[in-house]
Amino acid sequence: MIGKVPLPMVVAIEYENDIKTFQEELLKLALVRCPLKVGITYTAMDKTDAKNLKRGQDRIQKRLESIMATLANHTLEDPKTEYLILLGHEASETAPLWKFDWHELTFVSGQHIKDAVWKRIPDALSEST
């Protein structure tokens, strides 16, 4: 706060541990106005295969495309607004429950989301040099 005036929101973070309902968090992120928006979720805990990861990534990207297209018909967003989506994927069936491979999708509002590419985030503990 500056005196009695609240500071503007600089970052919005939405978290959902069930990827099936993550679209609600994506919608909340799209509706709020701030320069950085972060969404965090996980793939199904009992499915560690690559198909499950790809299915989750595709689901998120398609939901975001739909949300962004619908909102663009009704309101404008600063084209420099940054989005960061983090997707945790269980590393393997034998890995500890807290061990995830993390993947990120980053894009700016002015960029077409189809051009955004998922990237695996290196594990700082096991892949450090």
C-alpha positions as semicolon CSV with decimal commas, in nm:
position;residue;x (nm);y (nm);z (nm)
1;M;0,000;0,000;0,000
2;I;0,104;0,354;-0,068
3;G;-0,083;0,541;0,200
4;K;-0,441;0,419;0,162
5;V;-0,402;0,326;-0,204
6;P;-0,335;-0,045;-0,272
7;L;-0,052;-0,136;-0,503
8;P;-0,154;-0,299;-0,830
9;M;-0,132;-0,677;-0,862
10;V;0,201;-0,769;-1,019
11;V;0,163;-1,147;-1,038
12;A;-0,135;-1,383;-1,022
13;I;-0,078;-1,746;-0,926
14;E;-0,336;-2,023;-0,957
15;Y;-0,272;-2,378;-0,840
16;E;-0,481;-2,691;-0,892
17;N;-0,373;-3,044;-0,807
18;D;-0,630;-3,199;-1,043
19;I;-0,557;-3,134;-1,410
20;K;-0,920;-3,221;-1,493
21;T;-1,040;-2,902;-1,321
22;F;-0,740;-2,684;-1,407
23;Q;-0,944;-2,503;-1,672
24;E;-1,116;-2,309;-1,390
25;E;-0,777;-2,176;-1,277
26;L;-0,683;-2,090;-1,635
27;L;-1,003;-1,889;-1,668
28;K;-0,929;-1,700;-1,345
29;L;-0,582;-1,614;-1,475
30;A;-0,723;-1,489;-1,803
31;L;-0,979;-1,267;-1,627
32;V;-0,738;-1,089;-1,395
33;R;-0,522;-0,802;-1,525
34;C;-0,157;-0,807;-1,422
35;P;0,177;-0,840;-1,604
36;L;0,257;-1,200;-1,502
37;K;0,018;-1,494;-1,468
38;V;0,129;-1,835;-1,337
39;G;-0,070;-2,160;-1,340
40;I;0,049;-2,479;-1,172
41;T;-0,094;-2,832;-1,196
42;Y;-0,002;-3,201;-1,230
43;T;-0,084;-3,491;-1,461
44;A;-0,265;-3,793;-1,314
45;M;-0,053;-3,938;-1,035
46;D;-0,106;-4,300;-1,138
47;K;-0,009;-4,254;-1,504
48;T;0,361;-4,193;-1,563
49;D;0,376;-4,263;-1,937
50;A;0,470;-4,003;-2,200
51;K;0,123;-4,024;-2,359
52;N;-0,033;-3,900;-2,036
53;L;0,210;-3,606;-2,027
54;K;0,137;-3,514;-2,391
55;R;-0,238;-3,548;-2,331
56;G;-0,212;-3,311;-2,034
57;Q;-0,006;-3,058;-2,229
58;D;-0,249;-3,067;-2,521
59;R;-0,550;-3,031;-2,289
60;I;-0,403;-2,723;-2,120
61;Q;-0,299;-2,560;-2,447
62;K;-0,639;-2,617;-2,610
63;R;-0,825;-2,483;-2,305
64;L;-0,606;-2,174;-2,303
65;E;-0,664;-2,120;-2,675
66;S;-1,038;-2,137;-2,626
67;I;-1,038;-1,908;-2,321
68;M;-0,812;-1,650;-2,485
69;A;-1,016;-1,648;-2,808
70;T;-1,345;-1,605;-2,622
71;L;-1,213;-1,324;-2,403
72;A;-1,057;-1,147;-2,702
73;N;-1,410;-1,096;-2,836
74;H;-1,508;-0,906;-2,521
75;T;-1,203;-0,740;-2,369
76;L;-0,844;-0,642;-2,443
77;E;-0,536;-0,755;-2,257
78;D;-0,194;-0,593;-2,269
79;P;-0,013;-0,789;-2,546
80;K;0,299;-0,794;-2,324
81;T;0,123;-0,988;-2,046
82;E;0,331;-1,297;-1,969
83;Y;0,188;-1,641;-1,898
84;L;0,382;-1,923;-1,733
85;I;0,214;-2,263;-1,703
86;L;0,392;-2,529;-1,496
87;L;0,296;-2,894;-1,536
88;G;0,435;-3,155;-1,299
89;H;0,454;-3,512;-1,428
90;E;0,536;-3,801;-1,194
91;A;0,889;-3,907;-1,284
92;S;0,824;-4,282;-1,258
93;E;0,617;-4,532;-1,065
94;T;0,916;-4,604;-0,841
95;A;1,012;-4,242;-0,776
96;P;0,920;-4,080;-0,443
97;L;0,573;-3,920;-0,442
98;W;0,724;-3,571;-0,440
99;K;0,951;-3,635;-0,741
100;F;0,814;-3,475;-1,056
101;D;0,950;-3,384;-1,394
102;W;0,844;-3,024;-1,452
103;H;0,742;-2,880;-1,787
104;E;0,672;-2,517;-1,873
105;L;0,467;-2,337;-2,133
106;T;0,549;-1,968;-2,165
107;F;0,398;-1,710;-2,395
108;V;0,287;-1,348;-2,405
109;S;-0,072;-1,247;-2,459
110;G;0,009;-1,090;-2,797
111;Q;0,153;-1,421;-2,924
112;H;-0,067;-1,692;-3,070
113;I;-0,071;-1,971;-2,814
114;K;-0,033;-2,236;-3,086
115;D;0,321;-2,102;-3,136
116;A;0,412;-2,166;-2,772
117;V;0,616;-2,482;-2,708
118;W;0,629;-2,695;-2,394
119;K;0,980;-2,735;-2,249
120;R;1,108;-2,966;-1,978
121;I;1,264;-2,781;-1,686
122;P;1,595;-2,945;-1,588
123;D;1,607;-3,089;-1,238
124;A;1,851;-2,865;-1,051
125;L;1,941;-3,138;-0,801
126;S;2,022;-3,422;-1,039
127;E;2,126;-3,238;-1,355
128;S;2,357;-2,970;-1,215
129;T;2,705;-2,944;-1,357
